[in-house]
Amino acid sequence: MAATPEQIRECVLRAIDEYNASEERPIPRSLDTVLLGAGGAVDSLGLVRLVMAVERRVEDDLGVPVSLTDEKAMSQRTSPFRTTGTLAEYIASCLAARP
């Protein structure tokens, strides 16, 4: 059974909760939160930690391993890491493309 967009968004939000538990500068828990760029909530190291938390959460909650830092992600015209919402959409597209 494929993961629903709601399940994927919940994984991202739960990963933000995990990230915030160990960070001094928390990420707002919203799908509109800007991660990178002007006014971004994380620096490059923070993004790496968040992406790792999201990958773990997707695998733990949905039972599907996902790699979010592959060539496909890095070559996107619009970064999938721009906001938490675009990250959730990117995960959904990765999971939908699986055989």
N, C-alpha and C positions, 0 to 999 in steps of 0.2 A: 504494500500500500504506500502510495506517495505521500510525502509530508504536505500538509496544507500551508498556505501562506501565513495563516494565523499561528500555526505551530512554529514556523521558522521565525516569525517576528518575536514570539515568546522566547525562543532560544537566544536571540540577540539581546533582548531585554534582560534575561536572566544572566547572561554573560556580563552585561554591564553591571549588574548587582555584584557579581563576583569580583569584577575588576575594582569597583568602588570600595569594596571591603578592605582592600590592601593599598589604596592610593590616597595621597593627601589631597589631590585635586580631582574630585569626582566628576564623572561624565553625567550630564543630565539624562534621566531615564525617559527618553522620548525618541520616537522614530524620526523626528525632525532635527535631532541634534547634529550639528555640523562637526564632523570629526577632523577633517583636514582642510587646509586653506585658511582664508581670512576668518578669524574668530573661531578657529577649530578648537575642539575640546582636548585634543591630545597632540603630543609631539611624536616624532617618528618612533621612539622607543615605546611610548604609550600605545601607539597603534599596533606595534608588534605584540605587546602583551594582551591587548584587547582581541586581536585576531586569533591568538592562541586560545584565549578563553572561549571565543565563539566556536572555533573548531571543536574544542573539547565538549562544549555544551551540545552542539549538533550531534556529535557522535553518541554522547551519553543519553540524550533525550530521544533522538530519532533513530539511533542504531545505524547511522550511515557516516562513514568517514568522509570528510571533505577537506580539500586543500585550497585555501583562499589566497595563497601567495604564489600561485603558479604563473606561467607565462601568459595564460589567457587573461588573468586578472590584471596583470601589469600592462597588457597591450590594449586595454579597453580605451575607446575614445574618451569616455567620461569615467572617471575613477569610481569603482564600486565602493571605495572607502570614503567618499565625500560626506555622506551622512549615514546614520544608523539605518535609515529606511532603504537607501540604495544598497547598503551591505546586505540587508535581508532579501532584497530583490535579486541581487547577484547570487546569493546562496540558492534561492528558488530556481534560478535559471541553470545553475550547475547541477542541482539534483534532478531537474526535469530532463537534462541532456543525457543522463545516465541510461545505459541500456536496460 
